[in-house]
């Protein structure tokens, strides 16, 4: 099953995002290699600066998805004000058809 992580950055934490980005990318690359990651990218504010993240993963359960979200270096660094984990049904333009 797919799960979407809707992550909202804490205000004034762009420096945490930028400092942690290399290990976050490494984490996502590992998930991608494993076939767990389906898509990911930042939300942008009015100035085009990152202010959150959307990550979609494949997991066996919502608990397993939450464990993945909690293991993200951004989450571990305290970047996020809020993380919602929701079941996701990719209907249109899914690469899996």
N, C-alpha and C positions, 0 to 999 in steps of 0.2 A: 504494500500500500504506500501511496505517496503522502508526504506531510510537508506543509509549508511553514517555515519559520519567518514570522514577521517581527523584525527586530528594530527597535527605536533607540537611537543613541541618546545618551545623557547630554544635555546642553553643555557646550563648552568643552567637549571631549574629543574634538577633531585630532588633537595631538596624540591621544591614546590610540585612536584608529590608525593614524599614520605610523606610529612607532611599532604597533603590533601587526601591521599589514603583512610583512614578510612571513611570519609564522602562521598567520591566518591563511594566506595563499597556499602555503605548504600543507596545511591541514585539509583545505579543500581539494588540492591536487591528489592527496592520498585517498580521500573519499571518492574522487572521480575515478581513480585507477581501480578501486574496489567495485565500481559500478553503483555505489550508493548515491552519489551526487547526481542530480538531474539538471539543475540550473541554479545559478546564484548571481547576485549583483547588488550594488548599493542603491538605496533610495537617495535622491538628491534634493537639496533645499532650493530656494528661489535663486540662489547665487551659483547653483550648479555644484555645490560642495556636498560630499557624502554626509548623510544624517541618519542612516539606518541600513538595514540589509533585508533582502528577500533571498531565502535559501530553500530549495525544494530537494528533499531526499526520499529515497525508498527505504522503508524500515518495516519490521514485522509488527510493531505495535507503537502506540503513541508514547509508551514508556521508553522504548528503544529510541524513538525519534528525540524525545526530551534529553536522553543521555547524550546523543550526538550534539544537540544544541548546547548543552552544558559544557561539553568538551571543547567547543570552539574557542580558540585563543582570544577572540574578541570578548566573549562572555567571561572567560577566566580573568581577563584584564580589567573587568568592571566597566567596559564601554557602554553596555546597554542599560537603558532605563527600564525597558520592558521587552520581553520576548514572548510572543504568542506562538504556540505550536498547534497547527490545525490540520486535520485530514484534508487532502487536496485531490480533486478529480480533474486531471488534465484532459480536457475535452478537445479543444481546437489546437491544431498545429503540434500535437504531441509527436515526437520523433518515433515513438513506438506504435503510432498509427491508431 
